[in-house]
């Protein structure tokens, strides 16, 4: 038997659906004599802290928005549990009419949540009409956020049309944040939702991106593209004048990394422009691949361990400062230095927590699941996995993960509490 919705839940559902008649009816029912505004203002969704105006804005329900703003005079810049304003949500979901209305009624385009401003939100999803709208209001095109500036965000998600607009408004194609990240490095890195981003790479090169930028580990863009087996991106970089002979901090060159990744196409592309490596007896495409396959990539183990320790310390300090994106990137760099290290489960658990703090449940779950595979006897791995499922509102799987962790350590008070909360959330959701 389904649980009957409370008046507050019906109010929020009406805002989400744009049912203005039901909304006003529930507002009257909740009114304890202090007025509809006092009754409506505190009502919030348990999962995210979204209030009525957030829900109406994300769904583009103009009648409810007008009633809340003009008649009840609710704060147009109110924030949910993630610090997101109604304008942020209207930008993310592409509700241009609502965004214009909110801006006309005092919405601050610079206010943002854990992931940035409304401009960042629009850039993530390629909501170009709203990007243009926000830029026309004078918002800084290079406005910073925990995920970088809007150009970083658009490059990360492969939104080339959005990048074109931002670059036309003088966005800096060489802006560095998070120690090493530039729009070009983010355009090169593939992600599941935008595996091919060559258009983004070409746009940035045309806009004046420095193709020979070197990060703090000594790695170049060519190295990054070789590591990701992106032959077409390597070609773009070489044609733009990128140097293929820049080794990383361990003396390893892009052609060796391409061979190690098994990308013969990339090795063939790099071979004519790469200086011969004296330690390779057979300097040919097949010879390089065979040598690397046989001997691997030679790294100074002591130097590798030292760098990992430094990165872990910097990541912990960044986390304390609530710079979760920076901390996550540092953990990623540490993991890449030694993919087979015994303590990678700890790094994955830490990076999973960073992703959780940024509200990225899918990425947190991926790290937590790998962590659990590496350390099936570690309760924290199950705790991290359960927390990721909670973020994704998959409460049943969260209960299973917490229960499995509690079996390993029945005295773990934190996991026991998390299991109770997950069980309660599952009951409410049903």
Beta strands, then each sheet from edge to edge (+ up, - down):
strand 1: 112-113
strand 2: 116-117
sheet 1: 1+ 2-
end
